[in-house]
Amino acid sequence: MREKIFLILANLFWAGNYVFGKYVVTEMSPLWITFTRWFLALCFLIPISYFIERPNYREVFKQSWLPLSCMGLLGVIGYNLLLYEALEYTSPVNASLVNALNPAIMVVFSFLILKERMTLVNVAGFALSLIGVLFILTKGHLEWLFQTTYNRGDLMMIVANFCWVFYSIIGKRLAVPPITTTACSVLLSVIFLFPFLFLQPFDMTQLSGRGITGIIYMWLFPSVCSFVFWNMAVKKVGPGHAGVYLNLITVFTAIITLMLGERILTSQIIGGALVLIGVYFATKIPKTNVKVIKSVQL
């Protein structure tokens, strides 16, 4: 029961990141949001990593500096910059709906790169979730597919998905404990981002109360609490069971949006349903008696 509560809270806090990010991005650039959020998160991630996993940081960086750097560039810098940039052009609901395609893309690339098993049900689920995303992008008019100008923010979220997929694939192959992996990749990302801050000077005193609240929220809850809750739950119930709860991000984002007085389009509801149903089947673990597609050697 406790693990379920942890999983629900983790996804609730991640959903809040979309909503607060939409507000904060009007006052801070995506670069400063990403840097500030993760710089502050390091204050917790490094001690948590040290006391729970007891890593030898010198050996970790010596042996794995390249994959950790790639993970930082893709998952911390790339994903977050694209996410906050996308929120300047699209709604939190749309961003979370497009992001919900992530697990399905992960299955396909795990099949292509990691040679993991994939069934025809997985393929059908991926196709259905893709139709759902296209339904959202075209606002319910699939006939506009080749003759419409898409929302820039929605397209950015698709690119962000690919950043996260490759970040996750690298992390899956890395023989470093998960909290330590996150802490080290975040540390490298903060170092990489620091010189670019001088190209976009920003006075923190200009932040409004809402902006400060948003930054504190994104630092404490999605960056630290969600991560700790997620890892504690996954350790007990396993990643397969926990992964199903990721669909709650979209649900919570929609609920928070409605509570703030904003409306949700019919195309978002239908497209979101297609995405979530498709992702369920795309991520369904193959059974031994189910026909499995053989992976190809790249």
Phi, psi and omega in degrees: 000318181297321181295322178296319178297318178299317181294319179295315180296319180302314181286329175297315180293322177294323177297320178298334179297324178293316184289311180294325179300324179298324180282314186293327183293346175281347181244333180234150176286155176306326179298312182289325177297312181299312181297311184297315182301311186278333174297316178292323180297329179301329180301335178256321186296318181295310177299320179297316178300315184295313186282333181269316187253348177048054183280159170264095188300324181298316179291323180300311181291325181294319185270333189231025184296326182290307178296325177295321178295318178296320178296320178296317181294323183274304189277325182268307183281302184300307183298313184290320177299316180293321179299308184289329174293320180297323183291349173285340186241340183231172182274158175303324180295312179300317181299316181289327178292315178295322179295335180295344177289345187309308182301325180292318177297323180299319180298316182296314182285333174293325176293316184285322187259313184269357179062032177282158183288148181213130182259170176296331176295319177299317180297315179297320178296318178297317179298318180295316180295325178294319176299321178299316179296317178297326177297320179290315182297325182263009180056039176090001181247083183297338179291347178275002190309318184253012182219029180230157174264116185280155176296128183300322181295320179296319179295322177298323180293328176295316177297320178300322178302316181293324175301315182291324179298311181290328173300315182291322180295318177297316180296327181293329181272350186274129181271056179229137179307147189300317181292320178295319177303313180296312182300316182290318179292325176292317179301314179295322180296317179298320178295318180296321184285330189308311182299330183286343178297330181289342177278342179229071181304140182216134179264111182299336180291348180279349181293136175282174178299322179293322179294318179295317179300318180297316180295316179299318178299310183294330177288310190278317189270296180294325186279325186248299186298312181301317183295315180294314179299317181299311182293324177295320181287316181299325179298331182267316188257347180090155183293328181298311179293318182294326183300329179299327183290344180299335178295342179292339180302313180295317180298312181295322178299317179296318180296314179298319179299316178296320179296332179275003174091007179268153183261157179246132183284153177300321180297328177291321180293311181294311180298319179297320178297318179297319179297311184294319178294317179298318179296323178302312181284328180293331182258007180294125183291128181297141174261162185295334182264011180257140180297125183249137178281129179287136180286152180259149178276121181280000000 
